[in-house]
Amino acid sequence: MIKIILGILVFFIIIIGSYILFMIVTDYKPESEIKINIENNKKRYIKNKDEISITTFNIGYCGTDKDIDFFMDGGTQSRSISKEKTLENLNGVISELESLNSDIYFLQEVDKRATRSYKINEYETIKEKFKTYGFTFAINYKVPWVPIPISKPHGQVLSGLTTMSKYYIKESTRYDLPGKESFLVQLGELDRCIMVNKIPIKKYKDLVLVNAHLSAYDKGGKIRKEQLGFLSEFLENEYNKGSYVVVGGDWNQQIPGTHFTSFKTTQQKPNWLQDIPKDFKPKGFRWAYDKEVPTSRTMDITYKKGENLLSVIDGFLVSDNVDIIDVSGKNLEFRHTDHNPVTIKLMLK
């Protein structure tokens, strides 16, 4: 009996060791800066006094609809309900993007190939539907196999940020963000980044568009603090060049000025949901958000109106050489993803 037990133990040690070795060998290690290919680039340019609309929308790999909870939030699920449901959510997201008709989109959690979204290439599907836009894609999650939860693992993931633009993009760059989890945990984690697209306005002057998706679950917020520090320095450098700068995305933290907003809920604030420090905002920048429309819900339970805690973690940070005309969220009641889109309308000074 002892020999059998030892044999089983050795077998599992070999399996686990082989998996860890496989993850180490295949680990995605992006360089600090990577030039991004611009697909279907347009020749349209921003003219003086043009009103520019930008929407940020975390599409949740089209698998985090109202009937889903998520294991990292305390739920049990890790994948979309089914392939059919993923396609339904994807078509719903596309329909919403079409109705908004923004000039520029910042999308997060767009899968190219992932177990959680049944290997549907969401990026290519969206690109095929929006042929009047240029596209850029930056990987922020590339893992051969996430083994948890044990009953139905998250699995293979190839996912990232997508920026769509009706305007000509001069260049696109992926900047790796600092702050990593412990060695073994990071093997199955996202490699957080920002994707920066530059649209030429004048000689030596650009509109700098920053698509961001920051960390959510690091205990104590140490990683988030490092990421915000990097982002603040980056924005200051671009602003000092005379650039127009717009940051949009999923901050995974409550935007300053929104945590006083009262949405009806029976839940308490979860531990992972922190506030962006008030002293983060770089000089010359201001926040733009819609405090009346929640952009995110808790996912320890499926969506039940009046029960889930709601927050505003998606929005924009804009340099003061840009006039903000309007900013508005659209409450979709989390039908297709656990986020709601936010749209800003602006004009360059």
C-alpha positions as CSV (number, residue, x, y, z in Angstrom):
1,M,0.0,0.0,0.0
2,I,2.8,2.4,0.9
3,K,4.5,1.7,-2.5
4,I,1.2,2.5,-4.3
5,I,0.8,5.8,-2.4
6,L,4.4,6.7,-3.1
7,G,4.0,5.8,-6.7
8,I,0.9,8.0,-7.0
9,L,2.7,10.9,-5.2
10,V,5.7,10.6,-7.5
11,F,3.3,10.5,-10.6
12,F,1.6,13.8,-9.5
13,I,5.0,15.4,-8.7
14,I,6.2,14.6,-12.2
15,I,3.0,15.9,-13.8
16,I,3.1,19.2,-11.8
17,G,6.8,19.6,-12.4
18,S,6.4,19.0,-16.1
19,Y,3.5,21.5,-16.3
20,I,5.6,24.2,-14.5
21,L,8.6,23.5,-16.8
22,F,6.3,23.8,-19.8
23,M,4.9,27.1,-18.6
24,I,8.4,28.5,-17.9
25,V,9.6,27.5,-21.4
26,T,6.6,29.0,-23.1
27,D,6.2,32.1,-20.9
28,Y,5.4,35.2,-22.9
29,K,8.1,37.8,-22.1
30,P,7.4,40.9,-24.0
31,E,10.1,43.6,-24.5
32,S,9.5,46.9,-22.7
33,E,8.5,48.5,-26.1
34,I,7.1,46.8,-29.1
35,K,6.1,48.4,-32.4
36,I,2.6,47.3,-33.4
37,N,1.4,46.6,-36.9
38,I,-1.3,49.0,-38.1
39,E,-4.0,47.1,-40.2
40,N,-6.3,48.8,-42.7
41,N,-4.9,52.2,-41.8
42,K,-6.9,55.1,-43.1
43,K,-5.9,58.3,-44.8
44,R,-8.4,60.6,-43.0
45,Y,-6.8,63.4,-40.9
46,I,-8.2,65.5,-38.1
47,K,-9.1,68.9,-39.2
48,N,-9.3,72.1,-37.2
49,K,-12.4,72.3,-35.0
50,D,-13.3,68.6,-35.7
51,E,-15.4,67.1,-32.9
52,I,-13.8,63.7,-32.1
53,S,-15.7,60.9,-30.3
54,I,-13.9,58.1,-28.5
55,T,-15.5,55.1,-26.7
56,T,-13.8,52.8,-24.2
57,F,-15.4,49.4,-23.7
58,N,-14.1,46.3,-22.0
59,I,-16.0,43.5,-23.9
60,G,-15.0,40.8,-21.3
61,Y,-14.0,38.4,-24.1
62,C,-17.8,38.2,-24.9
63,G,-18.1,35.7,-22.1
64,T,-18.9,37.8,-19.0
65,D,-22.6,38.5,-19.6
66,K,-25.3,39.0,-17.0
67,D,-25.7,35.3,-16.4
68,I,-22.0,34.7,-15.5
69,D,-20.0,35.0,-12.3
70,F,-16.2,34.8,-12.2
71,F,-13.9,32.6,-10.1
72,M,-11.4,35.4,-9.4
73,D,-14.2,37.5,-7.9
74,G,-15.4,34.7,-5.7
75,G,-17.7,33.0,-8.1
76,T,-17.3,29.6,-9.7
77,Q,-17.2,30.1,-13.5
78,S,-14.3,30.9,-15.8
79,R,-15.6,30.5,-19.3
80,S,-18.4,31.8,-21.4
81,I,-21.6,29.7,-21.1
82,S,-21.2,28.2,-24.6
83,K,-19.9,28.9,-28.0
84,E,-23.4,30.0,-29.1
85,K,-23.6,32.4,-26.2
86,T,-20.2,33.8,-27.0
87,L,-21.3,34.6,-30.5
88,E,-24.5,36.1,-29.3
89,N,-22.5,38.4,-27.0
90,L,-20.0,39.3,-29.7
91,N,-22.8,40.2,-32.1
92,G,-24.4,42.3,-29.3
93,V,-21.1,44.1,-28.7
94,I,-20.7,44.8,-32.4
95,S,-24.3,46.1,-32.6
96,E,-23.6,48.5,-29.7
97,L,-20.3,49.7,-31.3
98,E,-22.2,50.4,-34.6
99,S,-24.9,52.3,-32.8
100,L,-22.4,54.5,-31.0
101,N,-20.5,55.2,-34.3
102,S,-17.5,56.7,-32.5
103,D,-14.4,57.9,-34.4
104,I,-12.1,55.9,-32.2
105,Y,-12.6,52.9,-29.9
106,F,-10.5,51.6,-27.1
107,L,-11.5,47.9,-26.5
108,Q,-10.1,45.6,-23.8
109,E,-10.3,41.8,-23.3
110,V,-10.6,41.0,-27.0
111,D,-9.7,37.3,-27.6
112,K,-8.0,36.0,-30.7
113,R,-7.9,32.4,-29.5
114,A,-8.9,31.3,-26.1
115,T,-10.6,28.3,-24.4
116,R,-12.8,30.7,-22.4
117,S,-14.4,32.1,-25.6
118,Y,-14.4,28.7,-27.5
119,K,-11.6,29.6,-29.8
120,I,-13.6,32.3,-31.6
121,N,-11.4,35.0,-33.1
122,E,-13.2,38.0,-31.8
123,Y,-10.6,40.5,-33.1
124,E,-11.0,39.3,-36.7
125,T,-14.8,39.2,-36.5
126,I,-14.8,42.8,-35.3
127,K,-12.3,43.9,-37.9
128,E,-14.4,42.3,-40.7
129,K,-17.4,44.3,-39.5
130,F,-15.7,47.7,-39.3
131,K,-13.8,48.1,-42.6
132,T,-13.9,51.9,-42.3
133,Y,-11.5,51.7,-39.3
134,G,-7.8,51.1,-38.9
135,F,-6.9,48.5,-36.3
136,T,-4.1,47.8,-33.8
137,F,-3.8,44.9,-31.4
138,A,-1.5,44.6,-28.4
139,I,-1.2,41.2,-26.5
140,N,-1.6,41.5,-22.8
141,Y,-2.6,37.9,-22.0
142,K,-0.8,35.0,-23.7
143,V,-0.7,31.7,-21.7
144,P,-0.8,28.2,-23.0
145,W,-2.9,26.8,-20.2
146,V,-4.4,28.3,-17.0
147,P,-5.2,25.3,-14.8
148,I,-7.8,26.9,-12.5
149,P,-10.5,26.4,-11.5
150,I,-9.8,22.7,-11.5
151,S,-13.3,21.6,-12.5
152,K,-13.3,23.8,-15.7
153,P,-10.0,25.5,-16.2
154,H,-9.7,28.9,-17.8
155,G,-7.4,27.2,-20.3
156,Q,-5.5,28.6,-23.2
157,V,-5.6,32.4,-23.7
158,L,-4.4,34.8,-26.4
159,S,-6.1,38.1,-25.8
160,G,-5.3,41.8,-25.8
161,L,-6.2,45.5,-26.3
162,T,-7.7,46.7,-29.6
163,T,-7.8,50.3,-30.8
164,M,-10.0,51.2,-33.8
165,S,-9.6,54.5,-35.6
166,K,-11.2,56.3,-38.5
167,Y,-8.2,58.6,-38.6
168,Y,-4.7,57.9,-39.9
169,I,-2.4,56.3,-37.3
170,K,1.2,57.4,-37.6
171,E,2.6,54.8,-35.2
172,S,1.5,52.3,-32.6
173,T,3.5,51.0,-29.6
174,R,3.0,48.5,-26.8
175,Y,4.6,49.6,-23.5
176,D,5.0,46.9,-20.9
177,L,3.8,48.0,-17.5
178,P,5.9,47.4,-14.3
179,G,4.7,45.3,-11.4
180,K,4.5,41.5,-11.6
181,E,3.0,38.8,-9.4
182,S,5.2,36.1,-7.7
183,F,7.1,34.0,-10.2
184,L,4.7,31.0,-10.3
185,V,1.5,33.1,-10.2
186,Q,2.8,35.3,-13.0
187,L,3.2,32.3,-15.3
188,G,-0.6,32.2,-15.6
189,E,-1.3,35.9,-15.3
190,L,-1.7,38.8,-17.7
191,D,1.3,40.8,-18.9
192,R,-0.3,44.2,-18.4
193,C,0.5,47.0,-20.9
194,I,-0.7,50.2,-22.5
195,M,-1.1,50.6,-26.2
196,V,-0.2,54.0,-27.5
197,N,-1.4,55.2,-31.0
198,K,-0.2,58.5,-32.4
199,I,-2.3,60.5,-34.8
200,P,-0.5,63.4,-36.5
201,I,-2.1,66.8,-36.1
202,K,0.6,69.4,-36.9
203,K,4.3,69.2,-37.6
204,Y,5.9,67.8,-34.5
205,K,2.5,67.6,-32.7
206,D,0.4,64.5,-32.2
207,L,-2.8,63.3,-30.7
208,V,-1.6,60.6,-28.3
209,L,-4.2,57.9,-27.7
210,V,-3.5,55.6,-24.7
211,N,-5.6,52.4,-24.4
212,A,-5.1,51.0,-20.9
213,H,-6.2,48.0,-18.8
214,L,-4.6,48.0,-15.4
215,S,-4.3,45.3,-12.7
216,A,-7.2,44.3,-10.5
217,Y,-6.4,41.7,-7.9
218,D,-2.9,42.4,-6.4
219,K,-3.1,42.4,-2.7
220,G,-2.3,45.7,-1.1
221,G,-2.4,47.5,-4.5
222,K,1.5,47.5,-4.8
223,I,1.4,46.5,-8.5
224,R,-1.3,49.1,-9.3
225,K,0.7,51.8,-7.6
226,E,3.7,50.9,-9.8
227,Q,1.6,50.9,-12.9
228,L,0.1,54.3,-12.1
229,G,3.5,55.7,-11.4
230,F,4.8,54.5,-14.8
231,L,1.7,55.9,-16.5
232,S,1.9,59.3,-14.8
233,E,5.6,59.7,-15.9
234,F,4.7,58.7,-19.5
235,L,1.8,61.2,-19.7
236,E,3.9,64.0,-18.3
237,N,6.6,63.3,-20.9
238,E,4.1,63.4,-23.8
239,Y,2.4,66.5,-22.4
240,N,5.7,68.3,-22.1
241,K,6.3,67.6,-25.8
242,G,3.2,69.6,-26.6
243,S,1.1,66.6,-27.5
244,Y,-2.7,66.3,-27.1
245,V,-3.2,63.3,-24.8
246,V,-6.2,61.1,-24.1
247,V,-6.1,58.0,-21.9
248,G,-9.1,55.7,-21.8
249,G,-9.7,52.2,-20.6
250,D,-10.5,49.9,-17.7
251,W,-8.6,51.3,-14.7
252,N,-9.8,48.5,-12.4
253,Q,-9.9,51.1,-9.7
254,Q,-12.6,53.7,-8.9
255,I,-12.0,56.9,-10.6
256,P,-11.6,59.9,-8.2
257,G,-14.9,61.7,-7.7
258,T,-17.0,58.6,-8.4
259,H,-16.8,56.6,-5.2
260,F,-19.4,59.0,-3.6
261,T,-21.8,57.9,-6.3
262,S,-24.7,55.9,-4.9
263,F,-26.0,53.0,-6.9
264,K,-28.6,50.8,-5.3
265,T,-27.0,47.6,-4.0
266,T,-27.2,45.1,-1.2
267,Q,-23.4,44.2,-1.5
268,Q,-20.5,45.6,0.4
269,K,-17.4,47.0,-1.5
270,P,-15.1,44.0,-2.4
271,N,-11.5,44.0,-1.2
272,W,-10.1,44.2,-4.7
273,L,-11.9,47.4,-5.6
274,Q,-9.7,50.3,-4.6
275,D,-9.7,54.0,-5.3
276,I,-7.2,55.7,-7.6
277,P,-5.1,57.9,-5.4
278,K,-6.1,61.6,-5.7
279,D,-2.4,62.5,-6.1
280,F,-1.9,60.3,-9.1
281,K,-3.3,62.7,-11.7
282,P,-0.4,64.4,-13.5
283,K,-0.2,68.2,-13.7
284,G,-2.2,69.5,-16.7
285,F,-4.7,66.5,-16.8
286,R,-8.3,66.1,-15.7
287,W,-10.7,63.2,-15.4
288,A,-13.6,62.7,-17.7
289,Y,-16.3,60.2,-16.7
290,D,-20.1,59.8,-16.3
291,K,-20.8,59.3,-12.6
292,E,-24.4,58.6,-13.2
293,V,-23.8,55.4,-15.2
294,P,-22.0,52.4,-13.6
295,T,-19.3,50.9,-15.8
296,S,-18.6,47.7,-13.9
297,R,-20.4,45.2,-11.6
298,T,-19.2,42.7,-9.1
299,M,-18.9,39.1,-10.4
300,D,-19.0,37.0,-7.3
301,I,-22.7,36.5,-8.4
302,T,-24.5,36.8,-11.7
303,Y,-26.1,40.1,-12.4
304,K,-29.2,40.8,-10.3
305,K,-30.3,44.4,-10.5
306,G,-30.2,46.1,-7.1
307,E,-27.9,43.4,-5.6
308,N,-24.5,43.7,-7.4
309,L,-22.2,46.4,-6.2
310,L,-21.7,48.8,-9.1
311,S,-18.8,51.2,-9.7
312,V,-17.2,53.6,-12.2
313,I,-13.8,52.2,-13.1
314,D,-13.9,52.9,-16.9
315,G,-13.3,56.5,-18.2
316,F,-10.8,59.0,-19.5
317,L,-7.9,61.1,-18.4
318,V,-7.4,64.1,-20.7
319,S,-4.7,66.8,-21.1
320,D,-5.8,70.4,-20.7
321,N,-5.1,71.3,-24.3
322,V,-8.2,69.3,-25.2
323,D,-11.7,70.7,-24.8
324,I,-14.1,68.2,-23.3
325,I,-17.5,68.7,-25.0
326,D,-19.4,65.8,-23.4
327,V,-18.8,62.4,-21.7
328,S,-21.5,59.8,-21.3
329,G,-21.9,56.2,-20.3
330,K,-24.4,53.9,-21.8
331,N,-26.2,51.5,-19.4
332,L,-26.6,48.2,-21.2
333,E,-27.4,46.4,-17.9
334,F,-24.4,44.2,-18.5
335,R,-26.2,42.1,-21.1
336,H,-23.1,41.0,-23.1
337,T,-20.2,41.9,-20.8
338,D,-19.5,42.9,-17.2
339,H,-18.8,46.5,-18.3
340,N,-20.7,49.4,-19.8
341,P,-19.1,51.6,-22.5
342,V,-18.2,55.3,-22.0
343,T,-17.9,57.8,-24.8
344,I,-16.1,61.2,-24.7
345,K,-16.6,64.0,-27.3
346,L,-13.7,66.4,-27.5
347,M,-12.0,69.1,-29.6
348,L,-8.4,69.9,-29.8
349,K,-7.5,73.5,-28.8
